[in-house]
Amino acid sequence: MSNRNGVLKFGKMVAGEDIRKFFLLERTIKLSSCDANQNMDCLEVEKEALLKFKQGLTDPSDLNKNNFEGMEISKFIGSLGKLRYLNLSGASFGGLSSLKYLNLGGIDLRKATAYWLQTVNTLPSLLELHMPNCQLSNLSLSLSFLNFTSLSVLHLSNNGFDSTIPHWLSNLSSLVYLDLNSNNLQGGLLDAFQNFISLQLLDLSKNLNIEGKLLRPLGNWCYLRTLILSVNKLSGEITEFLDGLSACSYNTVENLDLGFNKLTGNLPNSLGHLKNLSSIMNQMSGIIPDSLGELSSLVVLELNENSWEGTIPDWLLKLDLPLHELDIAYNQLSGRVPNSLVFNYLANVDLSSNLFDGPLPLWSSNVSTLYLRDNLFSGPIPQNIGEAMPIQTDLDISWNSLNGSTPLSMDMSNNSLSGTIPRSLGSLTTLRFLVLSNNNLFGELPSYLQNCSALESLDLGDNKFSRNIPSWIGESMSSLLILALQSNFFRCNIPLEICALSALHILDLSHNHVLRFIPPCFGNLSGFKSELSDDDLERFEERLKLVAKGRALEYYNTLYLVNSLDLSNNSLSGEIPIELTSLLKLGTLNLSSNNLGGNIPEKIGNL
């Protein structure tokens, strides 16, 4: 303990058998401000906080999920009003030789990065070590003596280690769970990994630079249930490695994620327990192997962004299993897609960017997201698609050769659809994206569309809609991030209710006959004033074409970066309202080709 007034120094936060020695015994924890041997005043509030903390412990061996009389640990420490310095790093664990479980997940230990491993190495009885997201950038490549050889769980993800995989790991032959994902580890997999004969989970994903081949000796992991190696630079044939796994008489692999590498080869038919298979964005080619049809437990199949070709294999059509995820997008698969596939509730299906043709498939009512864009589907859209798949939140059938009238849908842009928006569309109250741009739709925007109050993107550009821009857009669609009504025949004022769309980041009313003035209340569009939140970023899931400086630009993965207000090519008059100058995050402001006059606001250069 430090002797400075208002200083509480714990060393590392420890949950284990000897936690009493850290938090409950006076000889282990003393607030120097309450030490009778010091000439200092005792702070009653700190004494009371410690007593409440002690009395509230229901399980001294584990600080997680205890009852601190409604007080979280962070609030307990926060009650120490005079506290100036809190150190949770770098303490010695002397006297904790029996400690078996240590969880420091989420604590910022960057100041201990030079010696954390040596400290942990003083715990000979340790069975589980959980230190994810602790800002530990240093992972020592060698230890003169490894003291915690009985370790069965090692979780060190999200720390930023920048090194090769250390050799001392190979001595942890009792490991059952090894998670090193989301670091910056590099180099090849250690041959000594074959010693992990008890391993059930291995996650080395998102290290970016782990490279080399998966060799057959690594297939000795006969108890392996989950293998996640995605987002690295692994290359070469995987058949030999998987054959090694398949040779185990008690093979139990359930989850196999090899996505975003450069792997080639096929999958053996003996991985019969596999439930989740992801081989996204590798270099696998040829026909999808029939061996996958032997996977009797499969619920997730992701084979997108490879070079698979041919038709959907017969085994998939006959698979008597409800899938939760089917993703075979960005390949060269062709032929007609049958209606016979079976899916679990809230299933996700993506067949985008292939060569599928024929009519659109109508699947189980359990499908919630369906992406069929950029194929060769043709013919009319089934009028009952909304009734057949009532729980859809995302439907993208853009860039096909569909025709006929408009049924219930989400993204049907860039087709040749005609007619008016049907009344049945108003029943989709959970719809998030409605994209009907670049078609031949006409008429007034129907009032029943306001029932789609969960909409985050409404894109009706490049059609023949006319009359008024309805005020109910601003009244009923408060979650809108994108409102695109450009290149239609609207002839009206801008409704003031639009100013209530505080989340808006893209507003395009260009190339219409919008009249009168720009509402000063546009200064209330706070979405143009602030950065997007993490929740907002996850809501940008579509593509959009915008015109900026005479150039048509299509945004997809970077759409969340765009902040655009386009009122060009209308019949607006009056002055540019000074309130627009408060929209500091606005990236594009286009007011050209109108009848605006007066002075340009001085602060418009701040945009």
Stockholm file with secondary structure:
# STOCKHOLM 1.0

chainA/1-607         MSNRNGVLKFGKMVAGEDIRKFFLLERTIKLSSCDANQNMDCLEVEKEALLKFKQGLTDPSDLNKNNFEGMEISKFIGSLGKLRYLNLSGASFGGLSSLKYLNLGGIDLRKATAYWLQTVNTLPSLLELHMPNCQLSNLSLSLSFLNFTSLSVLHLSNNGFDSTIPHWLSNLSSLVYLDLNSNNLQGGLLDAFQNFISLQLLDLSKNLNIEGKLLRPLGNWCYLRTLILSVNKLSGEITEFLDGLSACSYNTVENLDLGFNKLTGNLPNSLGHLKNLSSIMNQMSGIIPDSLGELSSLVVLELNENSWEGTIPDWLLKLDLPLHELDIAYNQLSGRVPNSLVFNYLANVDLSSNLFDGPLPLWSSNVSTLYLRDNLFSGPIPQNIGEAMPIQTDLDISWNSLNGSTPLSMDMSNNSLSGTIPRSLGSLTTLRFLVLSNNNLFGELPSYLQNCSALESLDLGDNKFSRNIPSWIGESMSSLLILALQSNFFRCNIPLEICALSALHILDLSHNHVLRFIPPCFGNLSGFKSELSDDDLERFEERLKLVAKGRALEYYNTLYLVNSLDLSNNSLSGEIPIELTSLLKLGTLNLSSNNLGGNIPEKIGNL
#=GR chainA/1-607 SS CCCSTTEEECCSCCCSTTHHHHHTCTTTCCCGGGCTTSSSCCCHHHHHHHHHHHHHCSCTTCCTTCCSTTCCHHHHHHTCTTCCEEECSSCCCTTCTTCCEEECTTCCCGGGTTTHHHHHTTCTTCCEEECTTSCCCCCCSCCSSCCCTTCCEEECCSSCCCSBCCGGGGGCTTCSEEECCSSCCEEECCGGGGGCTTCCEEECTTCSEEEECCCGGGGGCTTCCEEECCSSEEEEECHHHHHHHHTCTTCCCCEEECCSSEEECCCCTTCTTCCEEECTTSCCEEECCGGGGGCTTCCEEECCSSEEEEECCHHHHHCCSCEEEEECCSSEEEEECCSCCCEEEEEEEECCSSEEEESCCCCCTTEEEEECCSSEEEEECCTTHHHHSTTCSEEECCSSEEESBCCSCSBCCSSCCEECCCGGGGGCTTCCEEECCSSEEEECCCGGGGGCTTCSEEECCSSEEEECCCTHHHHHCTTCSEEECCSSEEEEECCGGGGGCTTCCEEECCSSEEEECCCGGGGGCGGGTSCCCHHHHHHCCSCEEEEETTEEEEESTTGGGCCEEECCSSEEEECCCGGGGGCTTCCEEECCSSEECSCCCGGGGGC
#=GC SS_cons         CCCSTTEEECCSCCCSTTHHHHHTCTTTCCCGGGCTTSSSCCCHHHHHHHHHHHHHCSCTTCCTTCCSTTCCHHHHHHTCTTCCEEECSSCCCTTCTTCCEEECTTCCCGGGTTTHHHHHTTCTTCCEEECTTSCCCCCCSCCSSCCCTTCCEEECCSSCCCSBCCGGGGGCTTCSEEECCSSCCEEECCGGGGGCTTCCEEECTTCSEEEECCCGGGGGCTTCCEEECCSSEEEEECHHHHHHHHTCTTCCCCEEECCSSEEECCCCTTCTTCCEEECTTSCCEEECCGGGGGCTTCCEEECCSSEEEEECCHHHHHCCSCEEEEECCSSEEEEECCSCCCEEEEEEEECCSSEEEESCCCCCTTEEEEECCSSEEEEECCTTHHHHSTTCSEEECCSSEEESBCCSCSBCCSSCCEECCCGGGGGCTTCCEEECCSSEEEECCCGGGGGCTTCSEEECCSSEEEECCCTHHHHHCTTCSEEECCSSEEEEECCGGGGGCTTCCEEECCSSEEEECCCGGGGGCGGGTSCCCHHHHHHCCSCEEEEETTEEEEESTTGGGCCEEECCSSEEEECCCGGGGGCTTCCEEECCSSEECSCCCGGGGGC
//
